[in-house]
């Protein structure tokens, strides 16, 4: 008996702590989001000139956002494929593959010919790379958050589950920072000629670091138990839909405000403020950078709060706050004062978005049982991305084009997104303290 206990203790000591696993998940996720967000920044600021130069600026921006949206459309497919194998083979292996796929696609964007060189084929190649990016990210999120949540203590799943969520603001900070540094040291002509390629090629170094870090972590103990007991299901995605149809729909609805608002603030606002209001590009980039940096602290704070008061109250607060900010956002931007614009972006991202994004990983993960959790979480999370994150910059730009100079249609659209989330979270089960069946 004592020998078995000693052996078990030795094995346990070799396992990385939940802090180590959460940190490794965070770093890898930050790199993936860097790749994904970098495209959004480029789409908002320069891709209209490089790949769609024959259109007027606003239409070129609309087309650039359309290619941006394609990345979201590919995400459910990635979620289905990696979710299936993540529930059959394990979370860890999928995290290697998603990071590698994402990094290669991003680096290739950095060497693509532009419209001036290749004509319409430049846009075709850009779209192809964007689809591959979306495919990789579709499998990334589920694996990363499950590694953190399934390693975490039962009373701190909200807090440690929020760590991979930090990958989004950190990736945005890193992508915006790299883009800002390149923009600061180059003229507009140099940036359009070759400078824009540097941030994309930088992804190669980041992916190497991410792969090395992920190699050090162990498989999720909850999934390992399923595997040891040979309880894996043959078709995880089918079983997830059969067992949890309501929860998949509620998970989708919960993401509408979080996902839609984020991309309105991080991409649409950049394009609107620089092109329609004449605010200096660097000033807007700095605002997004500051907001994302603050969110690095507010996301885990809201995740920890959800461990005490529950996931639903914190999440609903974030959606309500975001709805209340929909009109003040444009009032602050209309001042054309960079500092007022910063306040709008900071409140939108570091408060409204963070309150939803912090508890999201644990909230959605706990809606599904371990055997089909990767598939269920990935399906609900990524399907919502098509209708929220992918379309929000497009819809906002379309509304602004149709009703300019009025901004109220965009504000009303934002409130609709928030209402969908509020209703979905209200009807979902409070998951704090239950890890799923």
Buried (B, 14 or more C-beta within 10 A) or exposed (E): EEEEEEEEEEEEEEBBEBEBBBBBBBBBBBBBBBBBBBBBBBBBBBBBBBBBEEEEBBBBBBBBBBBBBBBBBBBBBBBBBBBBBBBBBBBBBBBBBBBBBBBBBBBBBBEBBBBEEBEEEBBEBBBBBBBBBBBBBBBBBBBBBBBBBBBBEEEBBBBBBBBBBBBBBBBBBBBBBBBBEBBEEBEEEEBBBEBBBBBBBBBEEBBEEBBEBBEEBBBBEBBBEBBEEEEBBEBBBEBBBEBBEEBBBBBBBBBBBBBBBBBBBBBBBBBBBBBBBEBEBBBBBBBBBBBBBBBBEBBBBBBBBBBEEBBBBBBBBBBBBBBEBBBBBBEBBBBEEBEBBBBBBBBBBBBBBBBBBBBBBBBBBBBBBBBBBBBBBBBBBBBBBBBBBBBBBBBBBBBBEEEEEEBEBBBEBBBBBBBBBBBBBBEBEBBBEEBBE
